[in-house]
Amino acid sequence: MALQAASLLPASFSIPKEGKIGASLKDSTLFGVSLSESLKGDFSSSALRCKRDLRQKAGAVRAETAATATPSVTKSSPDGKKTLRKGNVVITGASSGLGLATAKALAETGKWHVIMACRDFLKAARAAKSAGMAKESYTIMHLDLSSLDSVHQFVDNFRRSEMPLDVLVNNAAVYLPTAKEPTFTADGFELSVGTNHLGHFLLSRLLLEDMGKSDYPSKRLIIVGSITGNTNTLAGNVPPKANLGDLRGLAGGLNGLNSSSMIDGGDFDGAKAYKDSKVVSDPSLTKSGVYWSWNKASASFENQLSQEASDVEKARKVWEVSEKLVGLA
């Protein structure tokens, strides 16, 4: 796995584990960072802890029409001064896997209120209960990243909650490695890229304003990637390799009609569509920071981004085309 993080602050912080950290948004809206030791444990533990707890038997859960109540400590201070409130973190795909482990680990620190942004509300509620998360430590909100309308609705609902946003973790992903034919989103995009890249791209762009208003000491955007999209790694060299080509398919809208459903304009391949979507997640933030890698047998180390993810001009084009596709340009 990989993490890519960016901060709205020029100061230095640190976060290890699970891949790429880094990246600043176009025109230096964000600054690539390495996160602080004080927060290091909060985020790194999410990748290493809690797996044993996730196997607990899921209990019955009461159906709810609203998310769990938000503690008052998560509100911003009215005068805009720094506050000792809990931090608020939105995690997409928080109902299973790394997303759930991250949500549980952060909630258990007592320093964070977790917003679980998930497609299936009841699944998320059952997962949180099964993981033993205290009800007051999280809020569940509906988000379907394959729908641009759903992304807009999530942002509207989040803003109505009046919670400040301090951290956004783009974790959710669609992975269809055996698919022989493309599946499309309601907006007409190939499903993997439409969800993994374009859905998160729109979400991040819309929520940047909210992170900018936060009074929390540190703010950051974290993108969970995959080493299978990095051709500098052994896993990344297993065919089919990630390759964005000249972005012909992306520029054409990935609709499979008047353009290819693949970013590079080639024939559809489910595994490659996933890998390409993870490469795109890196250059969508045009300046790379630190790319962390590790496995069960080694400590974390600073890895090298692939040539594809380091291509600044291609990154700029991905950004500009993505803005058009999601209706921001």
Summary of the structure (lengths in Angstrom):
residues: 329
radius of gyration: 18.7
end to end distance: 31.4
largest distance: 55.5
contacts: 1173
relative contact order: 0.17
helix: 36%
strand: 16%
